[in-house]
Amino acid sequence: MSTRLSKSRFQKGLQCEKALWLSVHAPDRADEITEPTQWVFDQGTEVGRLAQGLFEGGVEVAEDYRHTAEALETTERLRAGGATTLFEPAFFFDGVLVRVDALVATGEGTWDLYEVKSSASLKPEHVTDAAVQVYVVEGSGLPVRRAHIVHLDTSYVWEGGPYDPERLFAIEDVTADARTLLPDVPAIIAHFRELLAGPEPDVRIGTRCRKPYTCDFTGYCHAAFACEHPLTELPYLTEQALHELLDLGVTSIGEIPDGFRGLSAGQAAVVRVVKSGLPEVDAAGLARELAQIAWPVYHLDFETINPALPLWPGTHPYTTVPFQYSVHVHHEDGSYEHREHLHTGTGDPRRPLAERLIADLGDTGSVMHYTAFERVRLTQLAAALPDLAPALGSIVIRLVDLEPIVRLHTRHPATNGRTSIKSVLPAWCPELTYDDLALSDGNTASVRYLRALRGMLPPNETAALHEDLLEYCGMDTLAMLRLLETLREKAGS
């Protein structure tokens, strides 16, 4: 077991010292890497490769993390041989190993350092990443003139053909900020080294569990909350209130003492419902809201992708593109029919999807959705397809968001105050479940569709995926239909 620090371990320690200790001494306690998370890693690797196109004549140090000694030797050999641009060179100083994305000689005896990120903007954690790299590179004997963060530029509109690295990426000079942090780096390293030599640190859960990144050990550290109404599920609970409750030995929403002052009125209402075990319904409020609905109701749900690298001309990094929708046409007598569309070609999905959607939604009747997601997608489609903007705009006028109706006029102990469709559906409509579906969340659906779109799945798996996508998206709109029927019953309408 190696207790050597790296730039990633350094960053992990800054976020949570317990996570750093666990990553070294108990990596098996980490959460399983999900498909969406792995896709983020894969995209990052691809973006890093493309960023190498910013530099001419670069030479890569090809040895991976399992061959550190060889990578250090190759780095030194290439430098001694006169290489002026190095990709992934390895440096080791003060017990810390770093691999620099790109290191470029200035011709003046100094070097410029570039750290590549697949994000769309510069973030504070990128600066600390650059700072530890500057510390190690300079400690190894190479003076650094400037440190840069390279990230995707969302103003770049791809026109087809090879990506243009000069336009695809933005380069930001973070030298001043990184050097401001440098004096603190040696002490932080020494502290982390001492920490790793000792027992598992006692660090409380809090905002650090998800910022700036979702921690790898969330499941392990939150195991004490494995109950029906975990305290951590209470929406918008402040870290101060969380810690005060933990001091009282509280791990469940139902254990929160009456009169606890750290809660908002909405949170106190959630506690009340959880303790009573009884749902609460504002029937009059529901009746007022539902009276505004125009029948038939078209329940609408989109599935989308937002790839880091644009896939169709006219799109930019992280453009959100809908590729599928489901519509359940819901009549006032409770009957319904289903309409759906899934783009299975390799071209831009937006025009065929929008044209079919306009036809499927007709001219009258409320178009119901859940949260603002569908409204934003329709607005974006109208901007991308100006000739269809009037028809899409008429759909936007008909939109009715079911989520605030649920949030403002119902409470159920099983939701713990959460109002996502995945929380609300099993509470009010337990006969419907996503558990038996091959796909059960939108992020995984998007990643699998992207893999199929890029030819990463064999044809038989792609065909099966299309069936899974249709089933999953259809369940989302059927869920809204069943939920609306339940709300009508509760409202007495």
N, C-alpha and C positions, 0 to 999 in steps of 0.2 A: 504494500500500500504506500503510495507516494503522497506526502504532505506538502509537496512543492506547490507554490502558488502559481497561478496563471492569470492572464488578464480577465478571463471569464470568472475565475474564482475570486479575484479581487473585487469585481463588480458584484458578485453574489454576496460577498461579505459586507459590502457597503449597504446592501438592501436588508440583509438579515444575517447576523453572525451564526445563528443556529443553522440556517440553511447552508452556510459555508461548512460548518463542522459536519453536518450530515452528508454533504456531497463528498467529503473525504473519507469519513469513517463509516458511514452507513448508506451508501448510494442505493442499495436495494430497497430502501424505504421511500424512494421517490415515486411520484405518481406515474402511471403508465403514460407513455407519449401517445397522444391521440392523433388521428389522421390529420385534422386541421393544424395541429402543432407541427407535425412532421412536414406538412406542406410549407409552412412558414420557413422552416429550416431549409428545405429544398429550394424555395424561391430565393432565399438569401444567398445560397451557394451560386445559383445561376446569375443573380445580380452581380455578385463579386467577380465572376468570370467576365461578364460584359464590361465591368468597370476597368478591367485591364486594358481595354481598347483606348483608354485615355492616355496611355503612356506607350511610346514607341520603344521597341528594342528591349522589352523587359524579359528577364529570365526568372523562371519560377523555381523555388526550392520545393521539390515535389514530395519529399518524405513527409508522412502523416504524423499524427500525434503519438503513434506507437513507436516511432523511430526518432526520438528527440535528439539523441546524440549525433545521429547521422545528419539531421537537419541543421544542427549547429555547425557541423564540419563543412557541409555543403555551402552554407552561408559564408563562412570564412573563406573558403576556396574561391567562390565566385567574386567576392570583394577583392581578394588578392589578385585575381585574374583580370581586374579592371571593369567588372560589370558595373554599370551606372544606374540601372533600374532593376530592382529586385521585387518579385512577388512572393509573398509568404516567407520572407527571411526570418530566421529564428535567432533570438537573443536571450541570454540568461544572465541575470545580475541580481544580487541581494536575495537569492532564493526565489526569484520570479522569472517564469518563462513567458515570453510573448512572441507571437507570430504577427508580423506587420503585413497588412494587406498590400501596400505598395510603399517602397522606399526609393526615392529618386535623388541622385547626386546633383548638387547645384553647380558643380564646377569650381566652387570656391572653398572646397574642403568641408562643406557642410552637407546635410541631407534634408530633404523634405519628406514628411511622413503623411501617409494617407490611410485613413480608416474608412472602409466602405460599409454603409448601412442600407438595408432595403426599405427603410422607412421613407416617408414623404417629406420629412422636415428634420431639422436639428433639434435634439433633445438634451436636457442637462446631463443625463447619464452617458451620453456620447463624449462629453468633455472629460469626465473622469476616466473613461476608457482611453482617451488620447493621452491624458496626463500620465498614467502608469506606463504606457508604451514609451513616451518620451523619457521617462525616468530610467527605464531599463536599457533603451537604446543608447542613451548618453552614458549611462554607467558602464556600458560595454565598449565605450571609446569612440562612438560616432556622434559628433555634435549635430543637433537638430536645429535647422534654421526656422522651419515652420511646421506646424501640425494642422492637418485638415480633416474635416469630415466630408465624405462624399455620400450624397443620398439622392434618391430619385427626385426628379423635377416634374411635378404634376402639371406644369404648364406646357410640357412637351406633348405635341399632338403628332402621333405616328402617322406617316403618309404611306406606309407600306415599304417593303424591302428590308434590308438590314437596318437594325437600330443604329442611330447616330449617337455614339457615347457623349459627344460634346453637347448635345441637346438633351439627351436622356437624363444626364446627371447634373446636379448642382454641387459645387465645391465651396465649402465654407471654411475660412481660416479661423481656427480656434486657439491659435498660439498663445495669445494673451491670457485667455481664461485658463488654459491648461497650465501655463507657467505660474499662475496665481495659486494653483492647487499643489504644485510640485513640492514646496517645502513640507507639506503635511504627509506626503506619500511614504517616506521612510518610517515614520512613526506608525502609520496605519499598517504597513507590512509587518513591522515588529509585533504589533498588537495581534494581528491575525496569526502570526506564527506561534505566539504564546497561547492563543486561544486553541489552536489545533493540537497543541501538546497536552491540553487538559481534558476534562470531562465534557460531556455534552452541555452546552450553555443553556440556561433557563431564560428563554426569550418569549415574551407574550405575543399572542396573535394580535393583529391589528391591520392598519392600512399597508404595512410593509408586506403583508401576504399577497398583495395584488399590484403594488406599485413599486418601481416602474414596470415590473413584469409579474405575471402570475407565478407564484413560487412553485418549484418542483415538488415541494414536500407539504403542500397544503393538506392533503388527505391525512398524512401522519400527524401533523400538528393540530388538526381539527377533529381528531378521532374522539375526543371527549364530548363532542357535540352530536354524536351519532344517535339522535333520538328523533321522535316524530315532529317536535317543534324546537329545533335547535336555535339557541340564542342568536347565532350568527345569521339566521334567516330574517331577523327583524329588519325591515327596510330602513335605510338611512340612519342606522344606529351609529352614533359618533364613537370615536375611539375612546374618548374620556368616559362616556357612559358604559361602553363595553367593559373597560377595565374596572370601573366601580362595581359593576355587577359581578365580574369574576372574583373580585375581592370578597363579595358576599357569598361566594360559592354557587352562583347561579350559572347554569349551562343551558337551561330551557326557557323558552318564552313564558311558559306557564308558571315558572318559579319566580318571576320578577315580582318583588314586593308591591303591594298596593300603595299608591302614593309616591312611588319612586320618582324623583324630580328630574331625572335626566332624559325623560321621554317627551316627545311632542304629543299633541292631542291625537293625531292619527296613529302614532305608535301605541299610545295608551288604549286606543280603541281595539287595536289588534290583540293586545294582551287580554283585554276584557273578553273578547270572543273566544280566544284560545282557552282561557280558564273556564268559561261557561260550557264550551264544547257545542254551542248552538249557533247556527248561522243567523245573520241579521240581514233583513231586506227592507229597504225603503220602498214599499210598494207604490206609494203615491208618486215618488220621484221617478221610479221606473216607468210608471204609466205615462207621465208627462213626456219623458224622453222617447218612448216607443211610439207615442201618438204622432211623432214627427216623421216616422218612417213611411216612405211611399212604396207600395207593393206593385209588382213582385220585387223582392230583395235579391240583389246579386252579390253573393258572398265571394270576395276576391282575395286571392293570395298569390304573390310572386315568389319564385326562387331566382336567385341572382348569383353572379360571380363578380369579383372585383380583383382581377389578376394584377400583380405588381408590374408586369410587363404587358403593354397593350397588345391585343391579339387581332384587332381589326382597324383598318385605316379610319382616321377620324377620332380614335379614342386615345386616351393618355394613361399614364400609370395610375392604377387603382380606380379607373372608371368602373362604376357599378353598372352591370349589364344584365337585365332580366332575360332569362332564357326559357322560362316556363311560367305558366299560370294555371290555376284551377278556379273555376266558377261554379258554384252551386246556385241555381236559380230557384228561389224559395218563394212559394206562393202563400197567400194569407191563410189558406185552409190547411197548411202544413205539408202539402205535397211539394215535390221538388224534382228537378232534373239536373244533370251534371254536364258541364262543358269544360274542355281542357285543351291545352296546347303545350307541346314540348318541342323545342327546336333540336333536331337531330343532325343537321348539316354542319359544315365547318365555317360557313359564312356568318356575317354579322346577324345575330338573332333579332335585333330590335325592330326592323321594319316588318318582317312577316308576323312577328308576335303582336305588334301594335295594330296592324291591319285586322288580324283575326280577332283581337280583343275588342276592337271597336264594333265589329259585327256581332260578337257574342254578348255584348252588354246592352245592345239595343239603344233605345232613345229615352225610355222612361223607367222609373223605379230606382230606389236607393241602391247605391253600390256600397256594400258594407265591408269594412276591413278591420284589422286589429292592430293598433298603434299607428304611428304616422308613416310607417315604412312604405306602404303602397302609394300614399299621396306623393311622397318625394319621388318615387320611381316614375309615376305618371308625369310629373312636372319635368323630370329629366328627359323622358321620352319625347315630350312636346318640344323641348329645346333642341334635341338631336334631330327631330323629324319635323321641320317647320310646316310642311304641307299637311301634316296630320294634326298639327297643334290645335286647330279649332275643335275637331272631334274629340281629341284627348282632353281639351279644356272643358268640354261639356260633361265629360265623365267626372272630372275633378269636382265640378259643382254639385254632383249627385252623391259625393262621398259621405259616409257616416262611419265614424270611428266607434267601434263597440267597446274598446278598452276603457275610456273614461266613464262610460255608462256603468260598466261593471265596478270600476274603482269607486265611483261616487255613491253608488246606491246599493251595494251588496258587500257583505263581509262573511267569510267562511273560515272556520278554525283550521281547516286542512290546508289553506293557502299560505298561512303565516304572514298575511299582509301582502303577499306577492300577487301581481296582476297579469303576469305573462300568460299566454294561452296554455302553456304547458303546466302552469300551476293551477289555473282556474278550471280547466276542463275536468281533471279527475275529481275535483271537489264537487262541482255541480252536475257533471255528466259522467259518473263513474263507469257507465256501460261502454264508454269509448276509451280506447287506450292506444298509445303508440308502441307499447312494449313488444308487440308481435311483428312490427314492421322491420324490414331489412334496413331501412333508414329511419332514424328517429330524431334527427336534428338537422337544421338548415346548414350549419357550417360543414358538416360531413357531406351533405348532399352537394354543396357547391364544389368541394374539393374533388369528389369522385367525378362530377361532371367535367371539371377542368382536366382531369387526367384522361378521361375518355376523349375529350375534344382535342387534346394534344397527342393522341395516338399512343397513350401509355397503357391502354388496356386492350386485350385481344377482342376480336369482334363478338365472340359469344358472351364475354363479360359485359361488353358495352350494351348489348341487347338486353341482358338481364338488368343492368343498371337503369336503363330507360323505363322498364316496368316498375322498378323500385321507386324511381322518382315520381312517376305518375301516381303511385299508391300513396306516397308520403304527402305530396302537395294536395292531393284530393282529400286526405284526412284533415288537413288544416282547415279547408273550407267547410267540410262536413262538421267539424268541431264548432265552427262559428254558428252554423245553422242550428245544431242541437242546443248550443248555449242560448241562442236567441229564443228558441222555443221554450226553454226552461225559464228565461227571464219573463217571457209573456205570461207563463203560468203564475209566476210569483207576483206579477203586477196585476193579475186578474183580468188580463185583456185577451 
